[in-house]
Amino acid sequence: MSTNYFKEYPNQEGFYQEYGGAFIPPQLEEEMKKINEAYFAISKSHKFISELRDIRKHFQGRPTPVYHCNRLSQKYGGQIYLKREDLNHTGAHKLNHCMGEALLAKYMGKKKLIAETGAGQHGVALATAAAYFGLECEIHMGEVDIEKEFPNVQRMKILGTKVIPATHGLKTLKEAVDSAFGAYLEDPINSIYCIGSVVGPHPFPMMVRDFQRVVGIEAKDQFFDMTGELPDSIVACVGGGSNAMGIFSAFLDDQECKLYGVEPAGKSLEKLGDHAATMTLGKPGIIHGFKCYMLQDEKGEPAPVHSVASGLDYPGVGPEHSMLKDMNKVSYESISDKECIDAFFELSRLEGIIPALESSHAVAYALKLAKENPKKSILVNLSGRGDKDLDYVIDNYGLPE
Ligand SMILES: *Cc1c(COP(=O)(O)O)cnc(C)c1O
């Protein structure tokens, strides 16, 4: 891979080879162009870069540490390290791109941030960014999810955000996207739709990746300072793929580092609807304005998906991941609900770190790798903390002896 990678991908039209692009209604084309131009301008502006750097240091608490797991490595073999995005303010990596998106909104003179949320993690991160910048914020959420994820609904409201229930269809994530999209189309001049991962129409997959690159840049330096080497393997969970792109982006040129993206195998890979293994079992299609690998029903529509980790529960995936799969640059693997829950308890009990169920997928795969390669080092992107998942885990799996 050449050092021109970031100049080559995406191209002018937002394509990563055949994936990505912007398949959107004509009334949004002009607006996406304006967002792209504004982003291009500020990403070269000294003032913007130093403001974002200050925010990361003084508000988010960056850099987050890299941590060597002594007891876990002793038990499983290998040398296992974690990039601690669970220690980023609000408890996950999502604030990295939300602060960037909100800063862009401020620069463009927007008054309101609009987004959808599933489990409420993106909603809370964006509500936090809106409070910081004094912008209005409107989060659309399915009625079913509002009931299921009530603590996050309360957080958003405390932060001053308006939570709008999506009341049609299945009343979950897809309906929340429809509802948020409708609200954005009513006033694209004063508002901006802030996407929650490296997905959606161009320029969002590129912008979100760029805002997440800080994770990989920090982790590479920190790992090298600790060990004098680069990690043999880097492991991250993949929902839309933002935390994975963040850490992978720093290692794309390093042939000796193997990259693993981990998706949910859910209850089983046998039946559509029981998993969200998009890269393993999907085929190229168009969803939410961009082309990517996608789990499809027999009509070619996005298929229903399942995972214990609601942040990984998406039938599409970022276009850049789709390309990296075709290039064989990243291996995409899957981990079942059961393996995820086991890893959740292992990390909690052996290291005193309660991981998010999303991140537990990456931990579970790292444990497999460690057993098979006892002499190698593994760097896991621990994308978030598990406080939000405690009720779910205890209600469904109980406490182990
Ligand atoms: C949302 C979320 C994810 C999945 O999103 P990506 O864009 O794939 O990173 C992973 N981990 C945590 C903790 C999340 O909140």
The ligand as an ORCA input file, in Angstrom:
! r2SCAN-3c Opt
* xyz 0 1
  C     -21.374      2.355     18.321
  C     -20.326      1.532     18.906
  C     -19.575      0.608     18.122
  C     -19.852      0.337     16.684
  O     -19.614      1.404     15.821
  P     -18.378      1.420     14.808
  O     -18.721      2.559     13.914
  O     -18.324      0.117     14.102
  O     -17.159      1.667     15.602
  C     -18.558     -0.095     18.740
  N     -18.281      0.057     20.050
  C     -18.980      0.925     20.827
  C     -18.620      1.026     22.270
  C     -20.020      1.690     20.283
  O     -20.704      2.534     21.075
*
